[in-house]
């Protein structure tokens, strides 16, 4: 049993807003749902599967009602919550549901407004009394990963900076990007230290916004007018310190989700023409590239240096929309926009200055939670038909 | 400075109450499984490694080394250093480093436990040994 080729991404939509104080979160979900449904050339009444995560106000059933989905038809719901990679996991689960005949047109939505206001806290886990007082935040949790990676492998701040430099080269062509200025390695190193060893420019932006996908059967996708993009491999995994015995912050659960996806797809990292890699921080990208097998563990620093991630310059063009580091990071969750830019690349709809030539195989990979504490990861491999 | 910081009181629950009772006596406890012999942290009643329910409380030495750390330069309560300590007994624990120059922390540095008061049970922190 495999989901290889059983589901196509027929609709994508990224909300152009980066700051939406005048809109409600549910409204943003509706706007991205409408955008993706229209992009696919479908109607909301065609949707028979709905997927959302913790950002959806009230969860799945209030959202299904608010969105006015056709409840006589809707027959599959999934509200898997794994932080920023939820939507990459939803993509895989939608493919599983479609392959099993449980739905045929799945809608996945993400939206929220962390730039406008503070997001509600996550429910406490069993670890709360033993961790919450220590103030783990995204900045310092990823700072701890970077600190140990530098210690074990000699990774440098200059090497991390190259990831931001590459993202900024792409963002200059994205009219919606929050940060459009091209920056240098020196700019990154001279930006204020936020949580050692991460500088401000090692960190992603905080933005309002959202995005949505339509996932469907091969037959329905072929009846629509969009270029065909199919899911050929998917993986998901989780990782934590497990009683304090397994603490190793130099790798992520991507070390498991990646090979699962590549094995299902029947390809290797060398075949990938474009990579969407979650970039909550520069170190996130470096660790993921290693974990996914684009280079050996510990060699991520060398791999990303000297523009290797810049489209048209390096060997592995990444995050050609500018990613979380420069464009947006809707709801502090980067998984959705990673899929959307990968689909744009495969459709040939990326900005001409960053469009990868003959882009037929792409990866969209993300993590959720904190790499420095406990987290999930998900990998999707997409092919242009 | 760091001593003036107000820390939240642990909520505690039946599974972990003994840890906090011991903390009030200045003892830093870990759990050990008598079936597989492995120690773990934070404490669970079921061993996360072999799923035996034969876990027992053990007072740890409170000594360990810094696995990693990061100095948060700004926060509403001022700078603080978060990190992990690998205990002599094996498990790694998340903590803050206190009562020291936070800019001079080093991976591999020896540290020891120190308790800080809350409105409830005290919380364990680590400081250079």
Interface residues (C-beta under 8 A of the other chain):
Chain A: X126 X127 X128 X129 X130 X131 X132 X133 X134 X135 X136 X137 X139 X140 X141 X143 X144 X145 X146 X147 X148 X151 X192 X193 X194 X195 X196 X197 X198 X241 X242 X243 X244 X245 X247 X249 X372 X373
Chain B: X7 X8 X10 X11 X12 X13 X16 X20 X38 X40 X41 X42 X44 X48 X49 X67 X68 X69 X70 X71 X72 X73 X74 X75 X80 X82 X83 X84 X86 X87 X90 X91 X92 X93 X94 X95 X96 X107 X118 X123
